[in-house]
Structure formats: structure tokens, C-alpha cells
């Protein structure tokens, strides 16, 4: 009975995604972010029961991504009010969409690009409440579809890497915080993505685990690319060409 109402319910939830979108910090953010979380459950229900036509899911995806790239209130936990958590909830929604049979290679490419757009957008908010984990998990859901070509994914990593590799400006006489939040966020995301690729991930439940049971075709190559990128970002990373003793010491 309730499945018959899924389209109407999901369409109504989508209305909440646009309420106050583009504004600064306000309590309306809770309606947007929890609309995203509920919409993720609607998509997940269709992934399990195969209830919805393609046009409905694609419409929901379009509205979801419009919200995600347009969201300006990125606060995590709001004291006295609870979790706003837009990047995390957006990651959950993208992960649900990534599992949808209605989304092919073109749509999955858009999902990847939107994750990058969100990370690279200049902001003052640092991802310190697990948002990077959930965005990386959404990325893993996309990659495990094995629908994207490796050159495309490598170019996507390269786009993120270009920002992650930014260095502090030269001596300008002005003391500033480094790295800026979007560089910090991108670096954190790449670290988590490498870890999830290396360790593997599991589904939310037994049924969902089948999605990640499929071998990720480009896993080994992506690990090497990310390892090389991350080694260049962090001064204490062990490099393959380093001697076991850490190098010689001159007098």
C-alpha cells in the first residue's frame, strides 16, 4: 500500500530541497538536509523493490544535485539544534542514486563531477564531522558499478589533485591560515578514498552488500594513482625510493 504512494511522497520531499537554498546559515537548512536523507531512503526502496519508472528517479536526481551544489550552509553539528550535515546527507543521497539501475554511465559521471564540485567550492567550513567518509563511500558506490572508463576516473582524481596540491602563497607580509578549507577538505577526502579502496567497504545490509561484492575493475590502478598523489602531499609519507634508514647523514 505505501509503495503505491512512493512517487507522490518522493515528489513532496523534493520540495524541501529548495526551501531557502542559497541562503546563509539558518534553521531552514534542517528541512533541506533531512529532505535529502529521506529522499535517499525513497531511492533505496526503489533499488530494492524496483517500483519506479526511470523518469521519476532521474527527476529526483536532478533536483537532488541542484540542491547539493547550491547548498551554502555546510555546518555539521549545530549546538542546541542538532545535525545539519548537508555534505554527509548529500553523500548518502548520491550513494543511493549510484546504486540505481536507472542511472547509466552518463549519470554516474555527473554524480562524480558533483562530488568534486562540492569539495572544490571555496568555503569556510572544514569537513570535521565524518562528511569526507560519507562522500568517499558514495564515490565507492559509483565506482563499484564498473560503468565508467578508467581515463575518466583518473581525470576526475587529477582535478581534485590539482587543488589538493596547492601550496602556501609566497611571503606577502600577511599571515593567513593554510590550507584554506576547500583544500583541506579535498585532501581529507582523497585520504579517505584511498583508505576505502585499500580496505574495501561493505553495504548497509545483506542485500546492499551485493553491490560491493562485485570486483572493482580499476581498483589496483586507482590505488597506485592515489598513493602517488598523497605521497606528494604529506611530508612524512614513506616514498618507494627512500632508503630503509631514511637516507644518509652527512658530516
C-alpha positions, 0 to 999 in steps of 0.5 A: 500500500505505501509503495503505491504512494512512493512517487507522490511522497518522493515528489513532496520531499523534493520540495524541501530541497529548495526551501531557502537554498542559497541562503546563509546559515539558518534553521531552514537548512534542517528541512533541506538536509533531512529532505535529502536523507529521506529522499535517499531512503525513497531511492533505496526502496526503489533499488530494492523493490524496483517500483519506479519508472526511470523518469521519476528517479532521474527527476529526483536526481536532478533536483537532488544535485541542484540542491547539493551544489547550491547548498551554502550552509555546510555546518555539521553539528549545530549546538542546541539544534542538532545535525545539519550535515548537508555534505554527509546527507548529500553523500548518502543521497548520491550513494543511493542514486549510484546504486540505481539501475536507472542511472547509466554511465552518463549519470554516474559521471555527473554524480562524480563531477558533483562530488568534486564540485562540492569539495572544490567550492571555496568555503569556510567550513572544514569537513570535521564531522565524518562528511569526507567518509560519507562522500568517499563511500558514495564515490565507492558506490559509483565506482563499484558499478564498473560503468565508467572508463578508467581515463575518466576516473583518473581525470576526475582524481587529477582535478581534485589533485590539482587543488589538493596540491596547492601550496602556501602563497609566497611571503606577502607580509600577511599571515593567513591560515593554510590550507584554506578549507576547500583544500583541506577538505579535498585532501581529507577526502582523497585520504579517505578514498584511498583508505576505502579502496585499500580496505574495501567497504561493505553495504548497509545490509545483506542485500546492499552488500551485493553491490560491493561484492562485485570486483572493482575493475580499476581498483589496483590502478586507482590505488597506485594513482592515489598513493602517488598523489598523497605521497606528494602531499604529506611530508612524512609519507614513506616514498618507494625510493627512500632508503630503509634508514631514511637516507644518509647523514652527512658530516 
